[in-house]
Structures are given as structure tokens and as C-alpha cells.
């Protein structure tokens, strides 16, 4: 059933889960497999992905900042520790 539904799902645009009642009948593991199949089908054709110019500009700016001072960047754990120290809370992410 799952393999038969995937081609039908991939040919439609603007679809929602509620439009396919059979999806709600799937178990959680089956839904995860469906999502993985859908993801794999989209990630294999990167040339069709539309990247807004604003995203490209933001990436260019960030890369240029990195190139100008690569040692100024923080690792995520260091950033979290710094934020926690500043907040004085003990909250974790």
C-alpha cells in the first residue's frame, strides 16, 4: 500500500495530509518511511530547488565574515555556555 501511494502523492501539488485519508491509517514507523521516501525523491534532484537571492546573499555575507576572521567563530557548545553564563539561569538547550 505504501509504495503504491508514493507515486500518486508526488504527482500532486498543494496537497495536504487531510487530502489522503490513507496516510492517517499508517503507523508512525510507516509514516516515517513515507517521509524518508519523499525526502529522498526531492533531494536527488537538487537542480530543481529554488534558492531565493536573499538566502544566497546571506550565505555569501556569512562566508565572507568567516574568511575575514576564521578564528572569531564560536563552536555551538561554546556559544551555549556563554549564553547560559550571561543569563545566569542554568537553562539547557
PALO-606626 format. One record per residue (C-alpha): residue in one letter; x, y, z. Coordinates in pm, whole numbers. Layout:
REM residues N
PT   type        u        v        w
PT      a        X        Y        Z
...
REM end
This chain:
REM residues 93
PT   type        u        v        w
PT      x        0        0        0
PT      x      276      244       95
PT      x      472      202     -229
PT      x      156      245     -436
PT      x       65      573     -264
PT      x      402      744     -314
PT      x      381      800     -692
PT      x       28      941     -656
PT      x      142     1173     -379
PT      x      442     1300     -573
PT      x      240     1399     -880
PT      x        7     1637     -697
PT      x       74     1995     -595
PT      x      -59     2180     -291
PT      x     -153     1859     -120
PT      x     -221     1815      249
PT      x     -228     1505      465
PT      x     -603     1551      514
PT      x     -642     1502      136
PT      x     -510     1145      173
PT      x     -705      964      446
PT      x     -494      650      395
PT      x     -198      835      547
PT      x     -377      868      879
PT      x     -419      488      882
PT      x      -42      435      867
PT      x      154      355     1179
PT      x      417      604     1293
PT      x      703      393     1152
PT      x      521      371      817
PT      x      470      749      814
PT      x      840      798      882
PT      x      926      567      592
PT      x      692      766      369
PT      x      857     1093      470
PT      x     1201      942      407
PT      x     1092      828       61
PT      x      951     1170      -18
PT      x     1268     1340      107
PT      x     1489     1106      -96
PT      x     1285     1177     -407
PT      x     1331     1553     -368
PT      x     1693     1556     -256
PT      x     1804     1356     -559
PT      x     1718     1648     -789
PT      x     1897     1944     -632
PT      x     1889     2138     -959
PT      x     1515     2194     -921
PT      x     1550     2354     -577
PT      x     1478     2726     -583
PT      x     1705     2923     -353
PT      x     1595     3284     -302
PT      x     1854     3550     -377
PT      x     1823     3677      -18
PT      x     1939     3336      110
PT      x     2232     3335     -130
PT      x     2328     3686      -21
PT      x     2310     3587      347
PT      x     2533     3286      286
PT      x     2780     3499       88
PT      x     2793     3753      371
PT      x     2847     3486      636
PT      x     3118     3316      432
PT      x     3295     3647      379
PT      x     3283     3718      755
PT      x     3432     3375      818
PT      x     3707     3430      559
PT      x     3799     3767      710
PT      x     3830     3630     1067
PT      x     3800     3250     1085
PT      x     3920     3239     1447
PT      x     3639     3466     1564
PT      x     3372     3197     1533
PT      x     3236     3000     1826
PT      x     3152     2634     1841
PT      x     2787     2574     1928
PT      x     2869     2434     2272
PT      x     3084     2739     2349
PT      x     2801     2967     2240
PT      x     2552     2783     2460
PT      x     2785     2800     2758
PT      x     2837     3173     2704
PT      x     2462     3234     2679
PT      x     2394     3036     2994
PT      x     2663     3231     3180
PT      x     2515     3560     3064
PT      x     2161     3457     3154
PT      x     2273     3318     3487
PT      x     1999     3063     3459
PT      x     2117     2710     3422
PT      x     1873     2650     3139
PT      x     1989     2399     2885
PT      x     1910     2383     2518
REM end
